[in-house]
Amino acid sequence: MSGTTGRGNLGNIQQGMMVHGSDNQMIGTVEQLHGDGIHVNGQHIPGSAIARVAQNVVYLRGTGAEYMGTASTTGQVRGGAMSTEGEIHVPVAEERLGVAKQQVELGQVEIHKEVIQEQVSVPVELMREEVHVQQRDITDRPVAATDDLFQEGVIRVPVRGEEAVVTKEAVVTGEVVIDKERIVERQEVADTVRKERVEVDERLQGRPRTER
């Protein structure tokens, strides 16, 4: 069977030609011609959907069932797919909120040490000598050669004792223990999500009816 194929088919199509599907089922006739396609039964068929033109018949790439019963639609639903029974499936989508977790630094804890001074008293016992001077009479005796008689002077007697010597020594009296633990708390995370709503306007006997 002779004919033309590809997008160049549009130049060989004339109004009134029969239009068949790939299964040779008749869909209708060409009602109008456009630069990018044809109109059949009120629906627009793009040139890319035309498989070939042979013997005054326009053959489409899809089956006849894909185009029958869709005269009130465009034949293709944006975002949807057409089944072989002529039903139009319109997907309805919505966004779901997902929450992930990641490690972040929330802050830090600083520990400061400062040196303070305070007065401390420590009791201690110290020994010292005390001098007691007393005069007493003795029995007369001859003067000895070592006796210093009739000489003036000062006699010094050393007096000894103990004094407190203060020493300081650093000792560790305690420690600060820093520990971390993980706790789990529940929080509510809120955000805005989108969802699609489908509205179908159907006119019966000139009266509009809206279904959702």
MDTraj code that builds the backbone (N, CA, C; nanometers):
import mdtraj as md
import numpy as np

residues = "MET SER GLY THR THR GLY ARG GLY ASN LEU GLY ASN ILE GLN GLN GLY MET MET VAL HIS GLY SER ASP ASN GLN MET ILE GLY THR VAL GLU GLN LEU HIS GLY ASP GLY ILE HIS VAL ASN GLY GLN HIS ILE PRO GLY SER ALA ILE ALA ARG VAL ALA GLN ASN VAL VAL TYR LEU ARG GLY THR GLY ALA GLU TYR MET GLY THR ALA SER THR THR GLY GLN VAL ARG GLY GLY ALA MET SER THR GLU GLY GLU ILE HIS VAL PRO VAL ALA GLU GLU ARG LEU GLY VAL ALA LYS GLN GLN VAL GLU LEU GLY GLN VAL GLU ILE HIS LYS GLU VAL ILE GLN GLU GLN VAL SER VAL PRO VAL GLU LEU MET ARG GLU GLU VAL HIS VAL GLN GLN ARG ASP ILE THR ASP ARG PRO VAL ALA ALA THR ASP ASP LEU PHE GLN GLU GLY VAL ILE ARG VAL PRO VAL ARG GLY GLU GLU ALA VAL VAL THR LYS GLU ALA VAL VAL THR GLY GLU VAL VAL ILE ASP LYS GLU ARG ILE VAL GLU ARG GLN GLU VAL ALA ASP THR VAL ARG LYS GLU ARG VAL GLU VAL ASP GLU ARG LEU GLN GLY ARG PRO ARG THR GLU ARG".split()
xyz = np.array([
    [0.0857, -0.1178, 0.0000],
    [0.0000, 0.0000, 0.0000],
    [0.0889, 0.1222, 0.0000],
    [0.0636, 0.2126, -0.0972],
    [0.1462, 0.3315, -0.1053],
    [0.0919, 0.4382, -0.0136],
    [0.1779, 0.5295, 0.0267],
    [0.1353, 0.6388, 0.1137],
    [0.2556, 0.7109, 0.1660],
    [0.2277, 0.8141, 0.2462],
    [0.3335, 0.8931, 0.3081],
    [0.3283, 0.8734, 0.4577],
    [0.4444, 0.8917, 0.5205],
    [0.4542, 0.8739, 0.6652],
    [0.5229, 0.9951, 0.7242],
    [0.5127, 1.0101, 0.8568],
    [0.5820, 1.1174, 0.9268],
    [0.4996, 1.2430, 0.9333],
    [0.5628, 1.3525, 0.9877],
    [0.4928, 1.4792, 1.0037],
    [0.4575, 1.5415, 0.8689],
    [0.5267, 1.5005, 0.7641],
    [0.4945, 1.5534, 0.6317],
    [0.3600, 1.5080, 0.5793],
    [0.2895, 1.4200, 0.6525],
    [0.1572, 1.3737, 0.6112],
    [0.0573, 1.4873, 0.6014],
    [0.0754, 1.5945, 0.6788],
    [-0.0250, 1.7005, 0.6852],
    [-0.0493, 1.7634, 0.5484],
    [0.0534, 1.7672, 0.4655],
    [0.0345, 1.8261, 0.3325],
    [-0.0496, 1.7406, 0.2404],
    [-0.0693, 1.6127, 0.2727],
    [-0.1470, 1.5214, 0.1885],
    [-0.2868, 1.4962, 0.2428],
    [-0.3212, 1.5617, 0.3526],
    [-0.4517, 1.5384, 0.4139],
    [-0.5492, 1.6445, 0.3648],
    [-0.6698, 1.6004, 0.3335],
    [-0.7758, 1.6906, 0.2908],
    [-0.8971, 1.6725, 0.3804],
    [-0.9743, 1.7797, 0.3889],
    [-1.0956, 1.7743, 0.4697],
    [-1.1912, 1.6700, 0.4140],
    [-1.2492, 1.5910, 0.5029],
    [-1.3429, 1.4869, 0.4628],
    [-1.2814, 1.3498, 0.4541],
    [-1.1471, 1.3397, 0.4621],
    [-1.0832, 1.2081, 0.4597],
    [-1.1214, 1.1277, 0.5832],
    [-1.1297, 0.9958, 0.5652],
    [-1.1565, 0.9075, 0.6783],
    [-1.0309, 0.8937, 0.7639],
    [-1.0549, 0.8764, 0.8917],
    [-0.9454, 0.8614, 0.9871],
    [-0.9614, 0.7276, 1.0573],
    [-0.8589, 0.6435, 1.0497],
    [-0.8604, 0.5121, 1.1135],
    [-0.7501, 0.5065, 1.2191],
    [-0.7736, 0.4172, 1.3156],
    [-0.6695, 0.3894, 1.4133],
    [-0.5709, 0.2877, 1.3608],
    [-0.4703, 0.2563, 1.4416],
    [-0.3700, 0.1590, 1.3983],
    [-0.4287, 0.0197, 1.3845],
    [-0.5438, -0.0042, 1.4488],
    [-0.6125, -0.1334, 1.4357],
    [-0.7153, -0.1319, 1.3234],
    [-0.7101, -0.0279, 1.2367],
    [-0.7987, -0.0116, 1.1212],
    [-0.9424, 0.0187, 1.1616],
    [-0.9654, 0.0554, 1.2875],
    [-1.0995, 0.0944, 1.3306],
    [-1.1229, 0.2397, 1.2917],
    [-1.2391, 0.2654, 1.2302],
    [-1.2681, 0.4007, 1.1860],
    [-1.3023, 0.4885, 1.3058],
    [-1.2394, 0.6052, 1.3070],
    [-1.2623, 0.6987, 1.4173],
    [-1.3561, 0.8103, 1.3743],
    [-1.3439, 0.8582, 1.2524],
    [-1.4273, 0.9663, 1.2005],
    [-1.3666, 1.0208, 1.0741],
    [-1.4017, 1.1444, 1.0433],
    [-1.3487, 1.2106, 0.9245],
    [-1.2793, 1.3393, 0.9651],
    [-1.1925, 1.3860, 0.8762],
    [-1.1191, 1.5099, 0.9020],
    [-1.2153, 1.6268, 0.8897],
    [-1.2328, 1.7005, 0.9987],
    [-1.3231, 1.8153, 0.9993],
    [-1.2498, 1.9454, 0.9663],
    [-1.1323, 1.9609, 1.0216],
    [-1.0547, 2.0821, 0.9972],
    [-0.9076, 2.0471, 0.9880],
    [-0.8350, 2.1322, 0.9175],
    [-0.6903, 2.1174, 0.9061],
    [-0.6232, 2.2352, 0.9754],
    [-0.5196, 2.2050, 1.0507],
    [-0.4404, 2.3080, 1.1166],
    [-0.2941, 2.2865, 1.0807],
    [-0.2143, 2.3862, 1.1075],
    [-0.0733, 2.3740, 1.0743],
    [-0.0026, 2.2657, 1.1534],
    [-0.0558, 2.2344, 1.2738],
    [0.0107, 2.1347, 1.3571],
    [-0.0733, 2.0102, 1.3788],
    [-0.1831, 1.9935, 1.3073],
    [-0.2635, 1.8749, 1.3258],
    [-0.3973, 1.8857, 1.2558],
    [-0.4879, 1.7946, 1.2952],
    [-0.6214, 1.7904, 1.2357],
    [-0.7242, 1.7820, 1.3464],
    [-0.8505, 1.8099, 1.3098],
    [-0.9627, 1.7953, 1.4009],
    [-1.0507, 1.6816, 1.3518],
    [-1.0766, 1.5862, 1.4415],
    [-1.1622, 1.4720, 1.4101],
    [-1.2624, 1.4573, 1.5233],
    [-1.3914, 1.4622, 1.4895],
    [-1.4971, 1.4489, 1.5907],
    [-1.4804, 1.5505, 1.7032],
    [-1.4365, 1.6693, 1.6656],
    [-1.4257, 1.7748, 1.7650],
    [-1.3014, 1.7699, 1.8513],
    [-1.2138, 1.6757, 1.8286],
    [-1.0919, 1.6680, 1.9076],
    [-0.9698, 1.6926, 1.8200],
    [-0.8736, 1.7559, 1.8811],
    [-0.7518, 1.7909, 1.8077],
    [-0.6528, 1.6749, 1.8136],
    [-0.6016, 1.6382, 1.6983],
    [-0.5017, 1.5314, 1.6892],
    [-0.3758, 1.5933, 1.6311],
    [-0.2656, 1.5927, 1.7063],
    [-0.1430, 1.6548, 1.6550],
    [-0.0832, 1.5750, 1.5401],
    [0.0001, 1.6432, 1.4624],
    [0.0621, 1.5772, 1.3484],
    [0.1513, 1.4619, 1.3880],
    [0.2088, 1.4681, 1.5096],
    [0.2955, 1.3588, 1.5531],
    [0.2187, 1.2300, 1.5760],
    [0.0850, 1.2383, 1.5925],
    [0.0043, 1.1181, 1.6138],
    [-0.0376, 1.0522, 1.4830],
    [-0.0100, 1.1159, 1.3706],
    [-0.0481, 1.0607, 1.2399],
    [0.0632, 0.9685, 1.1924],
    [0.0284, 0.8423, 1.1675],
    [0.1281, 0.7443, 1.1245],
    [0.1544, 0.7539, 0.9736],
    [0.0472, 0.7567, 0.8946],
    [0.0645, 0.7609, 0.7485],
    [-0.0679, 0.7991, 0.6844],
    [-0.0593, 0.8331, 0.5588],
    [-0.1775, 0.8633, 0.4769],
    [-0.1698, 0.7755, 0.3529],
    [-0.2707, 0.6930, 0.3344],
    [-0.2697, 0.6002, 0.2204],
    [-0.4109, 0.5841, 0.1672],
    [-0.4262, 0.5971, 0.0336],
    [-0.5543, 0.5761, -0.0331],
    [-0.6646, 0.6595, 0.0317],
    [-0.6326, 0.7885, 0.0529],
    [-0.7281, 0.8839, 0.1085],
    [-0.7772, 0.8467, 0.2481],
    [-0.6964, 0.7724, 0.3202],
    [-0.7288, 0.7357, 0.4591],
    [-0.6119, 0.7797, 0.5473],
    [-0.6470, 0.8453, 0.6559],
    [-0.5454, 0.8889, 0.7523],
    [-0.5379, 0.7843, 0.8634],
    [-0.4205, 0.7284, 0.8822],
    [-0.4002, 0.6275, 0.9858],
    [-0.3239, 0.6913, 1.1029],
    [-0.3772, 0.6690, 1.2209],
    [-0.3146, 0.7230, 1.3423],
    [-0.2272, 0.6169, 1.4082],
    [-0.1396, 0.6623, 1.4957],
    [-0.0496, 0.5686, 1.5642],
    [-0.1211, 0.4916, 1.6748],
    [-0.2224, 0.5497, 1.7326],
    [-0.2960, 0.4818, 1.8383],
    [-0.4127, 0.4039, 1.7836],
    [-0.4696, 0.3160, 1.8659],
    [-0.5844, 0.2367, 1.8240],
    [-0.7090, 0.3232, 1.8233],
    [-0.8116, 0.2728, 1.7559],
    [-0.9360, 0.3479, 1.7503],
    [-0.9989, 0.3677, 1.8864],
    [-0.9816, 0.2671, 1.9749],
    [-1.0415, 0.2777, 2.1086],
    [-0.9827, 0.3928, 2.1878],
    [-0.8610, 0.4305, 2.1558],
    [-0.7970, 0.5403, 2.2280],
    [-0.8559, 0.6757, 2.1910],
    [-0.9243, 0.6829, 2.0779],
    [-0.9783, 0.8106, 2.0332],
    [-1.1304, 0.8138, 2.0332],
    [-1.1943, 0.6965, 2.0408],
    [-1.3401, 0.6930, 2.0399],
    [-1.3948, 0.7408, 2.1739],
    [-1.5037, 0.8093, 2.1694],
    [-1.5700, 0.8517, 2.2926],
    [-1.5018, 0.9664, 2.3623],
    [-1.4071, 1.0348, 2.2964],
    [-1.3357, 1.1453, 2.3617],
    [-1.3511, 1.2743, 2.2826],
    [-1.4607, 1.2890, 2.2138],
    [-1.4790, 1.4073, 2.1310],
    [-1.4873, 1.5339, 2.2137],
    [-1.5338, 1.5235, 2.3390],
    [-1.5469, 1.6425, 2.4232],
    [-1.4198, 1.6751, 2.4970],
    [-1.3154, 1.5956, 2.4725],
    [-1.1879, 1.6196, 2.5391],
    [-1.0817, 1.6419, 2.4348],
    [-0.9641, 1.6696, 2.4761],
    [-0.8528, 1.6917, 2.3836],
    [-0.7871, 1.5630, 2.3404],
    [-0.8313, 1.4510, 2.3914],
    [-0.7706, 1.3239, 2.3545],
    [-0.6526, 1.2907, 2.4402],
    [-0.5940, 1.3879, 2.5004],
    [-0.4826, 1.3665, 2.5923],
    [-0.5061, 1.4568, 2.7110],
    [-0.5008, 1.4014, 2.8272],
    [-0.5202, 1.4774, 2.9497],
    [-0.3847, 1.5079, 3.0072],
    [-0.3647, 1.6335, 3.0329],
    [-0.2342, 1.6729, 3.0852],
    [-0.2087, 1.6050, 3.2186],
    [-0.0971, 1.5349, 3.2255],
    [-0.0606, 1.4660, 3.3485],
    [-0.1295, 1.3325, 3.3627],
    [-0.2115, 1.2865, 3.2607],
    [-0.2820, 1.1611, 3.2749],
    [-0.2557, 1.0705, 3.1575],
    [-0.3206, 0.9539, 3.1555],
    [-0.3053, 0.8560, 3.0485],
    [-0.4418, 0.8017, 3.0136],
    [-0.4603, 0.7580, 2.8883],
    [-0.5881, 0.7078, 2.8397],
    [-0.5807, 0.5563, 2.8264],
    [-0.6782, 0.4875, 2.8794],
    [-0.6801, 0.3415, 2.8707],
    [-0.7459, 0.2994, 2.7408],
    [-0.7353, 0.1735, 2.7084],
    [-0.7923, 0.1211, 2.5841],
    [-0.9436, 0.1174, 2.5894],
    [-1.0076, 0.1289, 2.7051],
    [-1.1529, 0.1287, 2.7152],
    [-1.2100, 0.2680, 2.6957],
    [-1.1271, 0.3689, 2.6674],
    [-1.1773, 0.5033, 2.6489],
    [-1.1869, 0.5824, 2.7773],
    [-1.1461, 0.5259, 2.8897],
    [-1.1491, 0.5985, 3.0154],
    [-1.0302, 0.6927, 3.0246],
    [-1.0513, 0.8041, 3.0887],
    [-0.9445, 0.9012, 3.1107],
    [-0.9057, 0.8948, 3.2571],
    [-0.7821, 0.8660, 3.2818],
    [-0.7310, 0.8575, 3.4186],
    [-0.6565, 0.9858, 3.4511],
    [-0.7065, 1.0573, 3.5457],
    [-0.6447, 1.1829, 3.5877],
    [-0.5779, 1.1603, 3.7225],
    [-0.4471, 1.1596, 3.7287],
    [-0.3808, 1.1407, 3.8587],
    [-0.4005, 1.2630, 3.9480],
    [-0.4291, 1.2386, 4.0713],
    [-0.4444, 1.3441, 4.1716],
    [-0.3280, 1.3310, 4.2693],
    [-0.2473, 1.4322, 4.2760],
    [-0.1252, 1.4254, 4.3569],
    [-0.1346, 1.5189, 4.4764],
    [-0.0580, 1.4890, 4.5741],
    [-0.0439, 1.5766, 4.6900],
    [0.0957, 1.5587, 4.7476],
    [0.1385, 1.6568, 4.8217],
    [0.2703, 1.6532, 4.8831],
    [0.2604, 1.5956, 5.0234],
    [0.3532, 1.5127, 5.0563],
    [0.3629, 1.4571, 5.1906],
    [0.4816, 1.5206, 5.2618],
    [0.4619, 1.5515, 5.3866],
    [0.5668, 1.6169, 5.4646],
    [0.6594, 1.5110, 5.5234],
    [0.7852, 1.5173, 5.4870],
    [0.8852, 1.4262, 5.5425],
    [0.9815, 1.5021, 5.6314],
    [1.0281, 1.4369, 5.7340],
    [1.1179, 1.5003, 5.8306],
    [1.2451, 1.4169, 5.8397],
    [1.3579, 1.4805, 5.8184],
    [1.4881, 1.4161, 5.8355],
    [1.5594, 1.4793, 5.9547],
    [1.6617, 1.4125, 6.0028],
    [1.7355, 1.4616, 6.1182],
    [1.8830, 1.4750, 6.0820],
    [1.9460, 1.5773, 6.1357],
    [2.0888, 1.5959, 6.1165],
    [2.1493, 1.6516, 6.2448],
    [2.2765, 1.6230, 6.2626],
    [2.3477, 1.6683, 6.3812],
    [2.3874, 1.8148, 6.3645],
    [2.3523, 1.8967, 6.4611],
    [2.3900, 2.0379, 6.4616],
    [2.4428, 2.0738, 6.5997],
    [2.5167, 2.1829, 6.6079],
    [2.5683, 2.2304, 6.7363],
    [2.4682, 2.3285, 6.7949],
    [2.4118, 2.2948, 6.9085],
    [2.3104, 2.3769, 6.9725],
    [2.3701, 2.4843, 7.0615],
    [2.4914, 2.4695, 7.1025],
    [2.5536, 2.5670, 7.1922],
    [2.6728, 2.5043, 7.2616],
    [2.7144, 2.5645, 7.3715],
    [2.8275, 2.5117, 7.4455],
    [2.8153, 2.5505, 7.5921],
    [2.8839, 2.4755, 7.6742],
    [2.8882, 2.5004, 7.8178],
    [3.0295, 2.5450, 7.8531],
    [3.0410, 2.6586, 7.9183],
    [3.1711, 2.7115, 7.9574],
    [3.1876, 2.7003, 8.1087],
    [3.3043, 2.6545, 8.1507],
    [3.3357, 2.6400, 8.2928],
    [3.4505, 2.7346, 8.3245],
    [3.4268, 2.8247, 8.4160],
    [3.5270, 2.9241, 8.4532],
    [3.5782, 2.8947, 8.5946],
    [3.7075, 2.9185, 8.6152],
    [3.7677, 2.9096, 8.7483],
    [3.8288, 3.0446, 8.7831],
    [3.8102, 3.0851, 8.9065],
    [3.8707, 3.2082, 8.9533],
    [3.9376, 3.1832, 9.0884],
    [4.0383, 3.2628, 9.1188],
    [4.1144, 3.2501, 9.2429],
    [4.0633, 3.3545, 9.3413],
    [4.0234, 3.3090, 9.4573],
    [3.9780, 3.3988, 9.5627],
    [4.0708, 3.3833, 9.6825],
    [4.0766, 3.4838, 9.7668],
    [4.1606, 3.4825, 9.8862],
    [4.0724, 3.4900, 10.0101],
    [4.1095, 3.4135, 10.1095],
    [4.0364, 3.4159, 10.2359],
    [4.1364, 3.4007, 10.3502],
    [4.1007, 3.4560, 10.4646],
    [4.1857, 3.4518, 10.5832],
    [4.1607, 3.3221, 10.6583],
    [4.2680, 3.2495, 10.6849],
    [4.2577, 3.1214, 10.7541],
    [4.3421, 3.1283, 10.8807],
    [4.2877, 3.0819, 10.9922],
    [4.3603, 3.0770, 11.1202],
    [4.3870, 2.9327, 11.1575],
    [4.5115, 2.9050, 11.1925],
    [4.5513, 2.7702, 11.2324],
    [4.6111, 2.7786, 11.3733],
    [4.5573, 2.7070, 11.4711],
    [4.6147, 2.7101, 11.6070],
    [4.7491, 2.6360, 11.6121],
    [4.8468, 2.6920, 11.6825],
    [4.9785, 2.6308, 11.6954],
    [5.0337, 2.6627, 11.8354],
    [5.1062, 2.5686, 11.8939],
    [5.1685, 2.5884, 12.0254],
    [5.3170, 2.6184, 12.0062],
    [5.3620, 2.7288, 12.0590],
    [5.5012, 2.7723, 12.0459],
    [5.5680, 2.7739, 12.1841],
    [5.6923, 2.7287, 12.1879],
    [5.7696, 2.7278, 12.3128],
    [5.8607, 2.8505, 12.3165],
    [5.8714, 2.9125, 12.4345],
    [5.9638, 3.0241, 12.4524],
    [6.0203, 3.0190, 12.5951],
    [6.1347, 3.0798, 12.6104],
    [6.1991, 3.0853, 12.7422],
    [6.1588, 3.2128, 12.8163],
    [6.1388, 3.1964, 12.9398],
    [6.1116, 3.3110, 13.0257],
    [6.2274, 3.3265, 13.1262],
    [6.2662, 3.4459, 13.1539],
    [6.3787, 3.4747, 13.2448],
    [6.3231, 3.5190, 13.3808],
    [6.3679, 3.4518, 13.4795],
    [6.3312, 3.4890, 13.6169],
    [6.4592, 3.5312, 13.6897],
    [6.4601, 3.6438, 13.7423],
    [6.5775, 3.6971, 13.8159],
    [6.5441, 3.7010, 13.9657],
    [6.6269, 3.6376, 14.0399],
    [6.6088, 3.6385, 14.1861],
    [6.7458, 3.6533, 14.2560],
    [6.7410, 3.7115, 14.3626],
    [6.8628, 3.7334, 14.4428],
    [6.8495, 3.6566, 14.5732],
    [6.9554, 3.5883, 14.6067],
    [6.9514, 3.5082, 14.7291],
    [7.0841, 3.5182, 14.8044],
    [7.0779, 3.5015, 14.9271],
    [7.1980, 3.5063, 15.0137],
    [7.2632, 3.3689, 15.0201],
    [7.3969, 3.3734, 15.0193],
    [7.4726, 3.2485, 15.0328],
    [7.5703, 3.2608, 15.1494],
    [7.6263, 3.1539, 15.1833],
    [7.7267, 3.1537, 15.2914],
    [7.8545, 3.2202, 15.2422],
    [7.9113, 3.3018, 15.3243],
    [8.0339, 3.3711, 15.2827],
    [8.1403, 3.2716, 15.2389],
    [8.2075, 3.3099, 15.1261],
    [8.3159, 3.2266, 15.0738],
    [8.4248, 3.3188, 15.0224],
    [8.5422, 3.2714, 15.0076],
    [8.6509, 3.3549, 14.9580],
    [8.6248, 3.3935, 14.8131],
    [8.6817, 3.5053, 14.7722],
    [8.6659, 3.5518, 14.6340],
    [8.7480, 3.4622, 14.5430],
    [8.6849, 3.4211, 14.4343],
    [8.7554, 3.3383, 14.3357],
    [8.8168, 3.4286, 14.2309],
    [8.9151, 3.3693, 14.1610],
    [8.9848, 3.4480, 14.0586],
    [8.8930, 3.4844, 13.9432],
    [8.7904, 3.4054, 13.9198],
    [8.6982, 3.4297, 13.8078],
    [8.5888, 3.5277, 13.8449],
    [8.5807, 3.5667, 13.9619],
    [8.4750, 3.6594, 14.0012],
    [8.5123, 3.7999, 13.9579],
    [8.4262, 3.8621, 13.8842],
    [8.4460, 4.0015, 13.8446],
    [8.3835, 4.0889, 13.9522],
    [8.4676, 4.1490, 14.0258],
    [8.4182, 4.2291, 14.1375],
    [8.4447, 4.3763, 14.1109],
    [8.3575, 4.4520, 14.1559],
    [8.3694, 4.5976, 14.1500],
    [8.3897, 4.6495, 14.0063],
    [8.3195, 4.5872, 13.9128],
    [8.3226, 4.6332, 13.7736],
    [8.1774, 4.6542, 13.7250],
    [8.1588, 4.7665, 13.6560],
    [8.0257, 4.7941, 13.6027],
    [8.0106, 4.7301, 13.4628],
    [7.8945, 4.7028, 13.4270],
    [7.8688, 4.6450, 13.2947],
    [7.7264, 4.5918, 13.2841],
    [7.6993, 4.5399, 13.1697],
    [7.5666, 4.4837, 13.1393],
    [7.5826, 4.3365, 13.1097],
    [7.5087, 4.2589, 13.1722],
    [7.5106, 4.1135, 13.1493],
    [7.3904, 4.0781, 13.0609],
    [7.4177, 4.0211, 12.9448],
    [7.3102, 3.9834, 12.8513],
    [7.2895, 3.8318, 12.8557],
    [7.1727, 3.7945, 12.8769],
    [7.1348, 3.6526, 12.8796],
    [7.0383, 3.6289, 12.7622],
    [7.0761, 3.5512, 12.6617],
    [6.9852, 3.5241, 12.5491],
    [6.8612, 3.4449, 12.5928],
    [6.7526, 3.4855, 12.5408],
    [6.6250, 3.4172, 12.5676],
    [6.5753, 3.3576, 12.4348],
    [6.5551, 3.2292, 12.4315],
    [6.5138, 3.1596, 12.3087],
    [6.3649, 3.1215, 12.3137],
    [6.3171, 3.1024, 12.1962],
    [6.1777, 3.0599, 12.1844],
    [6.1467, 3.0152, 12.0406],
    [6.0279, 2.9707, 12.0183],
    [5.9831, 2.9251, 11.8853],
    [5.8909, 3.0303, 11.8233],
    [5.9010, 3.0424, 11.6941],
    [5.8085, 3.1290, 11.6215],
    [5.7460, 3.0486, 11.5067],
    [5.6286, 3.0879, 11.4687],
    [5.5554, 3.0161, 11.3634],
    [5.6118, 3.0526, 11.2272],
    [5.6440, 2.9514, 11.1513],
    [5.6893, 2.9689, 11.0132],
    [5.5766, 2.9213, 10.9211],
    [5.5225, 3.0115, 10.8438],
    [5.4068, 2.9800, 10.7599],
    [5.4544, 2.9316, 10.6230],
    [5.4112, 2.8161, 10.5869],
    [5.4345, 2.7628, 10.4516],
    [5.3002, 2.7271, 10.3890],
    [5.2931, 2.7352, 10.2580],
    [5.1693, 2.7034, 10.1864],
    [5.1967, 2.5942, 10.0830],
    [5.1059, 2.5026, 10.0751],
    [5.1180, 2.3897, 9.9825],
    [4.9843, 2.3712, 9.9114],
    [4.9887, 2.3585, 9.7816],
    [4.8666, 2.3386, 9.7034],
    [4.8291, 2.1910, 9.7035],
    [4.7065, 2.1644, 9.7348],
    [4.6545, 2.0276, 9.7340],
    [4.5224, 2.0280, 9.6580],
    [4.4876, 1.9142, 9.6022],
    [4.3611, 1.8977, 9.5306],
    [4.2571, 1.8509, 9.6304],
    [4.1534, 1.9278, 9.6456],
    [4.0491, 1.8949, 9.7434],
    [3.9197, 1.8470, 9.6785],
    [3.9100, 1.8542, 9.5484],
    [3.7874, 1.8093, 9.4826],
    [3.8025, 1.8209, 9.3323],
    [3.6972, 1.7888, 9.2609],
    [3.6991, 1.7960, 9.1158],
    [3.5579, 1.8178, 9.0642],
    [3.5502, 1.8712, 8.9448],
    [3.4231, 1.8922, 8.8769],
    [3.4143, 1.7920, 8.7627],
    [3.3105, 1.7127, 8.7609],
    [3.2910, 1.6099, 8.6583],
    [3.1883, 1.6613, 8.5580],
    [3.2263, 1.6633, 8.4308],
    [3.1376, 1.7082, 8.3236],
    [3.0939, 1.5859, 8.2442],
    [2.9661, 1.5654, 8.2371],
    [2.9125, 1.4487, 8.1672],
    [2.7995, 1.4946, 8.0761],
    [2.7818, 1.4241, 7.9670],
    [2.6733, 1.4540, 7.8746],
    [2.5889, 1.3287, 7.8552],
    [2.4589, 1.3493, 7.8430],
    [2.3689, 1.2397, 7.8130],
    [2.2711, 1.2844, 7.7051],
    [2.2242, 1.1895, 7.6294],
    [2.1308, 1.2187, 7.5221],
    [1.9881, 1.1975, 7.5709],
    [1.9052, 1.2963, 7.5459],
    [1.7644, 1.2849, 7.5792],
    [1.6841, 1.3034, 7.4510],
    [1.5673, 1.2497, 7.4480],
    [1.4798, 1.2579, 7.3314],
    [1.3565, 1.3368, 7.3712],
    [1.3272, 1.4403, 7.2956],
    [1.2080, 1.5189, 7.3208],
    [1.1261, 1.5266, 7.1922],
    [0.9966, 1.5335, 7.2075],
    [0.9066, 1.5356, 7.0922],
    [0.8763, 1.6805, 7.0543],
    [0.8901, 1.7094, 6.9256],
    [0.8596, 1.8413, 6.8737],
    [0.7652, 1.8280, 6.7552],
    [0.6878, 1.9326, 6.7329],
    [0.5977, 1.9365, 6.6189],
    [0.6618, 2.0189, 6.5073],
    [0.6742, 1.9586, 6.3900],
    [0.7299, 2.0263, 6.2734],
    [0.6159, 2.0544, 6.1769],
    [0.5965, 2.1804, 6.1426],
    [0.4845, 2.2199, 6.0573],
    [0.5369, 2.2882, 5.9319],
    [0.4701, 2.2634, 5.8202],
    [0.5034, 2.3296, 5.6950],
    [0.3806, 2.3231, 5.6049],
    [0.3865, 2.3924, 5.4951],
    [0.2745, 2.3977, 5.4021],
    [0.2979, 2.2985, 5.2886],
    [0.1988, 2.2147, 5.2622],
    [0.2064, 2.1190, 5.1520],
    [0.0958, 2.1494, 5.0517],
    [0.1159, 2.1034, 4.9313],
    [0.0182, 2.1253, 4.8259],
    [-0.0520, 1.9942, 4.7904],
    [-0.1764, 2.0063, 4.7500],
    [-0.2498, 1.8905, 4.7002],
    [-0.3393, 1.9363, 4.5856],
    [-0.3679, 1.8440, 4.4988],
    [-0.4520, 1.8745, 4.3840],
    [-0.5967, 1.8377, 4.4135],
    [-0.6873, 1.9202, 4.3637],
    [-0.8301, 1.8925, 4.3750],
    [-0.8891, 1.8901, 4.2349],
    [-0.9651, 1.7887, 4.2063],
    [-1.0218, 1.7701, 4.0730],
    [-1.1664, 1.8154, 4.0735],
    [-1.2011, 1.9005, 3.9796],
    [-1.3388, 1.9430, 3.9603],
    [-1.3807, 1.9077, 3.8176],
    [-1.4942, 1.8450, 3.8048],
    [-1.5464, 1.8044, 3.6742],
    [-1.6759, 1.8798, 3.6497],
    [-1.6798, 1.9588, 3.5439],
    [-1.8014, 2.0308, 3.5048],
    [-1.8701, 1.9525, 3.3939],
    [-1.9854, 1.9027, 3.4238],
    [-2.0609, 1.8232, 3.3251],
    [-2.1942, 1.8927, 3.2990],
    [-2.2255, 1.9122, 3.1734],
    [-2.3506, 1.9801, 3.1376],
    [-2.4504, 1.8755, 3.0860],
    [-2.5632, 1.8686, 3.1532],
    [-2.6707, 1.7777, 3.1143],
    [-2.7939, 1.8609, 3.0812],
    [-2.8421, 1.8484, 2.9567],
    [-2.9607, 1.9201, 2.9113],
    [-2.9487, 2.0700, 2.9377],
    [-2.8288, 2.1214, 2.9118],
    [-2.8081, 2.2645, 2.9249],
    [-2.7905, 2.3134, 3.0663],
    [-2.7943, 2.2228, 3.1664],
    [-2.7768, 2.2633, 3.3055],
    [-2.6411, 2.2152, 3.3541],
    [-2.5602, 2.3065, 3.4039],
    [-2.4275, 2.2639, 3.4522],
    [-2.4376, 2.1890, 3.5835],
    [-2.3538, 2.0892, 3.5960],
    [-2.3448, 2.0158, 3.7217],
    [-2.1975, 1.9953, 3.7532],
    [-2.1619, 2.0240, 3.8738],
    [-2.0218, 2.0137, 3.9160],
    [-2.0072, 1.9001, 4.0143],
    [-1.9140, 1.8106, 3.9855],
    [-1.8834, 1.7003, 4.0757],
    [-1.7406, 1.7145, 4.1216],
    [-1.7183, 1.6769, 4.2447],
    [-1.5827, 1.6810, 4.3007],
    [-1.5472, 1.5440, 4.3546],
])
top = md.Topology()
chain = top.add_chain()
for i, resn in enumerate(residues, 1):
    res = top.add_residue(resn, chain, resSeq=i)
    for name in ("N", "CA", "C"):
        top.add_atom(name, md.element.get_by_symbol(name[0]), res)
traj = md.Trajectory(xyz[None], top)
